[in-house]
């Protein structure tokens, strides 16, 4: 495919260290807020050993389950936030879902695994969808939130950093390349959660696939590496 501009960065969001809304849990950086000016983004290193988030200044508390190279950046569409604002009858500001990039004009859940984005001089690769956790539920304060969010199947996209750079609100999102397999972020999330019969289809995807999802896919396909 040729390069194509697909949307824009509406907001860049960073979370500082705060107490977890769930008693007994480690501090969290899920409470993200829009920041003015460019934010530097780089590969954070392996989960548990590196910087956690790809965004400089963004805090990751539970680095056993969050952050690392395959979850360096989290993008969520403003259009999907608007769906939840209507559904829940409440305001959903950028960053409330814990996303680093609030996007506009592009359905990030329809992005194909392995798809490469360019935002200025920053290059990112789509790795999979977000699995909702108890901390997210605590932030939202909605009964049965984890199940409700998962059933919707539109979780936003995790991305890994291929080339570091800086990103600001208003930047254009360009898709440089898109694999031919056609498996989207939403399909991959459903394969790992609500529609596990889809898992074997993911077993031959590239090294960009989220490690936990790769392990599930290979097990479902009857092999391990």
PATOR-54080 format. One record per residue (C-alpha): residue number from 1; x negated, y, z negated. Coordinates in nm, 3 decimals. Layout:
! PATOR-54080
+-----+---------+---------+---------+
:   k :      xx :      yy :      zz :
+-----+---------+---------+---------+
: NUM :       X :       Y :       Z :
...
+-----+---------+---------+---------+
//
This chain:
! PATOR-54080
+-----+---------+---------+---------+
:   k :      xx :      yy :      zz :
+-----+---------+---------+---------+
:   1 :   0.000 :   0.000 :   0.000 :
:   2 :  -0.107 :   0.362 :   0.046 :
:   3 :  -0.137 :   0.591 :  -0.253 :
:   4 :   0.190 :   0.749 :  -0.359 :
:   5 :   0.288 :   1.012 :  -0.613 :
:   6 :   0.560 :   0.859 :  -0.828 :
:   7 :   0.619 :   1.096 :  -1.117 :
:   8 :   0.471 :   1.332 :  -1.369 :
:   9 :   0.349 :   1.334 :  -1.728 :
:  10 :   0.617 :   1.524 :  -1.917 :
:  11 :   0.446 :   1.508 :  -2.257 :
:  12 :   0.117 :   1.386 :  -2.406 :
:  13 :   0.165 :   1.254 :  -2.760 :
:  14 :  -0.078 :   1.173 :  -3.041 :
:  15 :  -0.008 :   1.027 :  -3.385 :
:  16 :  -0.188 :   1.113 :  -3.706 :
:  17 :  -0.222 :   0.876 :  -4.001 :
:  18 :   0.098 :   0.863 :  -4.205 :
:  19 :   0.261 :   0.634 :  -4.457 :
:  20 :   0.451 :   0.345 :  -4.303 :
:  21 :   0.831 :   0.372 :  -4.336 :
:  22 :   0.834 :   0.001 :  -4.421 :
:  23 :   0.728 :  -0.055 :  -4.785 :
:  24 :   0.410 :  -0.257 :  -4.827 :
:  25 :   0.286 :  -0.203 :  -4.471 :
:  26 :  -0.039 :  -0.034 :  -4.373 :
:  27 :  -0.040 :   0.332 :  -4.271 :
:  28 :   0.069 :   0.399 :  -3.915 :
:  29 :   0.022 :   0.639 :  -3.624 :
:  30 :   0.357 :   0.561 :  -3.462 :
:  31 :   0.493 :   0.908 :  -3.550 :
:  32 :   0.359 :   1.083 :  -3.241 :
:  33 :   0.403 :   1.447 :  -3.146 :
:  34 :   0.342 :   1.644 :  -2.828 :
:  35 :   0.006 :   1.816 :  -2.808 :
:  36 :  -0.096 :   2.113 :  -2.598 :
:  37 :  -0.399 :   2.100 :  -2.376 :
:  38 :  -0.588 :   1.801 :  -2.238 :
:  39 :  -0.650 :   1.488 :  -2.443 :
:  40 :  -0.947 :   1.265 :  -2.366 :
:  41 :  -0.868 :   0.901 :  -2.292 :
:  42 :  -1.118 :   0.614 :  -2.287 :
:  43 :  -1.128 :   0.237 :  -2.329 :
:  44 :  -1.105 :   0.179 :  -2.706 :
:  45 :  -1.275 :  -0.162 :  -2.715 :
:  46 :  -1.148 :  -0.493 :  -2.843 :
:  47 :  -0.854 :  -0.496 :  -3.080 :
:  48 :  -0.973 :  -0.484 :  -3.440 :
:  49 :  -1.329 :  -0.387 :  -3.346 :
:  50 :  -1.294 :  -0.062 :  -3.156 :
:  51 :  -1.124 :   0.275 :  -3.176 :
:  52 :  -0.772 :   0.130 :  -3.155 :
:  53 :  -0.598 :   0.377 :  -2.927 :
:  54 :  -0.729 :   0.492 :  -2.593 :
:  55 :  -0.634 :   0.849 :  -2.686 :
:  56 :  -0.897 :   1.035 :  -2.883 :
:  57 :  -0.741 :   1.144 :  -3.213 :
:  58 :  -0.454 :   0.893 :  -3.200 :
:  59 :  -0.435 :   0.673 :  -3.510 :
:  60 :  -0.379 :   0.295 :  -3.508 :
:  61 :  -0.318 :   0.141 :  -3.851 :
:  62 :  -0.234 :  -0.224 :  -3.786 :
:  63 :  -0.519 :  -0.296 :  -3.547 :
:  64 :  -0.455 :  -0.669 :  -3.573 :
:  65 :  -0.140 :  -0.634 :  -3.364 :
:  66 :  -0.174 :  -0.295 :  -3.194 :
:  67 :  -0.425 :  -0.111 :  -2.981 :
:  68 :  -0.736 :  -0.243 :  -2.810 :
:  69 :  -0.824 :  -0.238 :  -2.443 :
:  70 :  -0.505 :  -0.404 :  -2.317 :
:  71 :  -0.285 :  -0.166 :  -2.520 :
:  72 :  -0.497 :   0.146 :  -2.485 :
:  73 :  -0.213 :   0.362 :  -2.353 :
:  74 :   0.163 :   0.336 :  -2.400 :
:  75 :   0.392 :   0.506 :  -2.146 :
:  76 :   0.768 :   0.550 :  -2.175 :
:  77 :   1.007 :   0.720 :  -1.935 :
:  78 :   1.202 :   1.029 :  -2.042 :
:  79 :   1.497 :   0.888 :  -1.850 :
:  80 :   1.501 :   0.583 :  -2.077 :
:  81 :   1.469 :   0.800 :  -2.388 :
:  82 :   1.775 :   0.986 :  -2.259 :
:  83 :   1.963 :   0.655 :  -2.236 :
:  84 :   1.892 :   0.589 :  -2.602 :
:  85 :   1.977 :   0.946 :  -2.701 :
:  86 :   2.322 :   0.893 :  -2.551 :
:  87 :   2.359 :   0.540 :  -2.685 :
:  88 :   2.260 :   0.636 :  -3.040 :
:  89 :   2.411 :   0.985 :  -3.034 :
:  90 :   2.092 :   1.146 :  -3.162 :
:  91 :   1.803 :   1.351 :  -3.034 :
:  92 :   1.505 :   1.151 :  -2.907 :
:  93 :   1.204 :   1.384 :  -2.876 :
:  94 :   0.890 :   1.283 :  -2.687 :
:  95 :   0.672 :   1.055 :  -2.897 :
:  96 :   0.947 :   0.920 :  -3.122 :
:  97 :   0.912 :   0.574 :  -2.968 :
:  98 :   0.537 :   0.588 :  -3.028 :
:  99 :   0.446 :   0.654 :  -2.666 :
: 100 :   0.128 :   0.838 :  -2.567 :
: 101 :   0.270 :   0.941 :  -2.230 :
: 102 :   0.630 :   1.048 :  -2.184 :
: 103 :   0.682 :   1.028 :  -1.809 :
: 104 :   0.939 :   1.174 :  -1.572 :
: 105 :   1.052 :   1.061 :  -1.228 :
: 106 :   0.917 :   0.706 :  -1.239 :
: 107 :   1.072 :   0.387 :  -1.373 :
: 108 :   0.775 :   0.256 :  -1.571 :
: 109 :   0.963 :  -0.065 :  -1.654 :
: 110 :   0.972 :  -0.141 :  -1.280 :
: 111 :   0.594 :  -0.097 :  -1.254 :
: 112 :   0.421 :  -0.415 :  -1.137 :
: 113 :   0.168 :  -0.585 :  -1.366 :
: 114 :  -0.178 :  -0.493 :  -1.244 :
: 115 :  -0.058 :  -0.173 :  -1.079 :
: 116 :  -0.319 :   0.103 :  -1.094 :
: 117 :  -0.226 :   0.460 :  -1.183 :
: 118 :  -0.438 :   0.770 :  -1.132 :
: 119 :  -0.365 :   1.077 :  -1.342 :
: 120 :  -0.622 :   1.339 :  -1.252 :
: 121 :  -0.958 :   1.165 :  -1.300 :
: 122 :  -0.808 :   0.907 :  -1.540 :
: 123 :  -0.740 :   0.560 :  -1.395 :
: 124 :  -0.514 :   0.313 :  -1.575 :
: 125 :  -0.388 :  -0.040 :  -1.508 :
: 126 :  -0.049 :  -0.175 :  -1.616 :
: 127 :  -0.082 :  -0.474 :  -1.851 :
: 128 :   0.267 :  -0.548 :  -1.985 :
: 129 :   0.554 :  -0.436 :  -2.205 :
: 130 :   0.582 :  -0.338 :  -2.569 :
: 131 :   0.713 :  -0.586 :  -2.828 :
: 132 :   0.920 :  -0.397 :  -3.088 :
: 133 :   0.799 :  -0.435 :  -3.446 :
: 134 :   0.924 :  -0.369 :  -3.799 :
: 135 :   0.746 :  -0.034 :  -3.816 :
: 136 :   0.929 :   0.082 :  -3.503 :
: 137 :   1.255 :  -0.030 :  -3.662 :
: 138 :   1.166 :   0.160 :  -3.978 :
: 139 :   1.103 :   0.479 :  -3.783 :
: 140 :   1.432 :   0.450 :  -3.596 :
: 141 :   1.642 :   0.356 :  -3.898 :
: 142 :   1.901 :   0.188 :  -3.677 :
: 143 :   2.059 :  -0.143 :  -3.792 :
: 144 :   1.931 :  -0.439 :  -3.590 :
: 145 :   1.701 :  -0.212 :  -3.390 :
: 146 :   1.440 :  -0.473 :  -3.291 :
: 147 :   1.707 :  -0.700 :  -3.141 :
: 148 :   1.892 :  -0.412 :  -2.977 :
: 149 :   1.576 :  -0.272 :  -2.817 :
: 150 :   1.459 :  -0.616 :  -2.701 :
: 151 :   1.794 :  -0.702 :  -2.545 :
: 152 :   1.779 :  -0.386 :  -2.336 :
: 153 :   1.456 :  -0.524 :  -2.187 :
: 154 :   1.316 :  -0.184 :  -2.093 :
: 155 :   1.025 :  -0.141 :  -2.329 :
: 156 :   0.790 :   0.098 :  -2.155 :
: 157 :   0.447 :  -0.003 :  -2.028 :
: 158 :   0.109 :  -0.068 :  -2.184 :
: 159 :  -0.194 :   0.024 :  -1.976 :
: 160 :  -0.567 :  -0.035 :  -1.997 :
: 161 :  -0.828 :   0.228 :  -1.910 :
: 162 :  -1.030 :   0.159 :  -1.595 :
: 163 :  -1.197 :   0.500 :  -1.578 :
: 164 :  -1.191 :   0.754 :  -1.862 :
: 165 :  -1.058 :   1.103 :  -1.820 :
: 166 :  -0.844 :   1.376 :  -1.970 :
: 167 :  -0.467 :   1.409 :  -1.939 :
: 168 :  -0.230 :   1.699 :  -1.990 :
: 169 :   0.143 :   1.752 :  -1.962 :
: 170 :   0.247 :   1.829 :  -1.606 :
: 171 :  -0.012 :   1.600 :  -1.447 :
: 172 :   0.092 :   1.398 :  -1.144 :
: 173 :   0.107 :   1.018 :  -1.165 :
: 174 :  -0.024 :   0.852 :  -0.850 :
: 175 :   0.000 :   0.477 :  -0.788 :
: 176 :  -0.325 :   0.379 :  -0.615 :
: 177 :  -0.248 :   0.010 :  -0.567 :
: 178 :   0.016 :  -0.248 :  -0.651 :
: 179 :  -0.029 :  -0.630 :  -0.649 :
: 180 :   0.190 :  -0.834 :  -0.417 :
: 181 :   0.323 :  -1.073 :  -0.684 :
: 182 :   0.604 :  -0.831 :  -0.769 :
: 183 :   0.637 :  -0.918 :  -1.139 :
: 184 :   0.742 :  -0.607 :  -1.327 :
: 185 :   0.687 :  -0.490 :  -1.683 :
: 186 :   1.051 :  -0.561 :  -1.764 :
: 187 :   1.037 :  -0.913 :  -1.617 :
: 188 :   0.717 :  -0.991 :  -1.809 :
: 189 :   0.870 :  -0.873 :  -2.136 :
: 190 :   1.179 :  -1.087 :  -2.082 :
: 191 :   0.957 :  -1.385 :  -1.996 :
: 192 :   0.784 :  -1.354 :  -2.331 :
: 193 :   1.102 :  -1.303 :  -2.533 :
: 194 :   1.456 :  -1.356 :  -2.407 :
: 195 :   1.401 :  -1.548 :  -2.080 :
: 196 :   1.112 :  -1.786 :  -2.142 :
: 197 :   1.189 :  -1.993 :  -1.833 :
: 198 :   1.011 :  -1.712 :  -1.645 :
: 199 :   0.681 :  -1.766 :  -1.831 :
: 200 :   0.510 :  -2.006 :  -1.585 :
: 201 :   0.533 :  -1.737 :  -1.316 :
: 202 :   0.288 :  -1.527 :  -1.515 :
: 203 :   0.018 :  -1.791 :  -1.562 :
: 204 :  -0.183 :  -1.702 :  -1.251 :
: 205 :  -0.188 :  -1.327 :  -1.292 :
: 206 :  -0.513 :  -1.139 :  -1.332 :
: 207 :  -0.716 :  -1.061 :  -1.644 :
: 208 :  -0.515 :  -0.743 :  -1.694 :
: 209 :  -0.225 :  -0.943 :  -1.842 :
: 210 :  -0.173 :  -0.891 :  -2.217 :
: 211 :  -0.369 :  -1.174 :  -2.390 :
: 212 :  -0.075 :  -1.290 :  -2.604 :
: 213 :   0.149 :  -1.311 :  -2.300 :
: 214 :  -0.120 :  -1.491 :  -2.100 :
: 215 :  -0.151 :  -1.757 :  -2.372 :
: 216 :   0.227 :  -1.811 :  -2.373 :
: 217 :   0.235 :  -1.831 :  -1.993 :
: 218 :  -0.049 :  -2.081 :  -1.972 :
: 219 :   0.107 :  -2.298 :  -2.242 :
: 220 :   0.438 :  -2.293 :  -2.056 :
: 221 :   0.258 :  -2.388 :  -1.736 :
: 222 :   0.095 :  -2.684 :  -1.915 :
: 223 :  -0.260 :  -2.565 :  -1.938 :
: 224 :  -0.489 :  -2.354 :  -2.154 :
: 225 :  -0.815 :  -2.174 :  -2.099 :
+-----+---------+---------+---------+
//
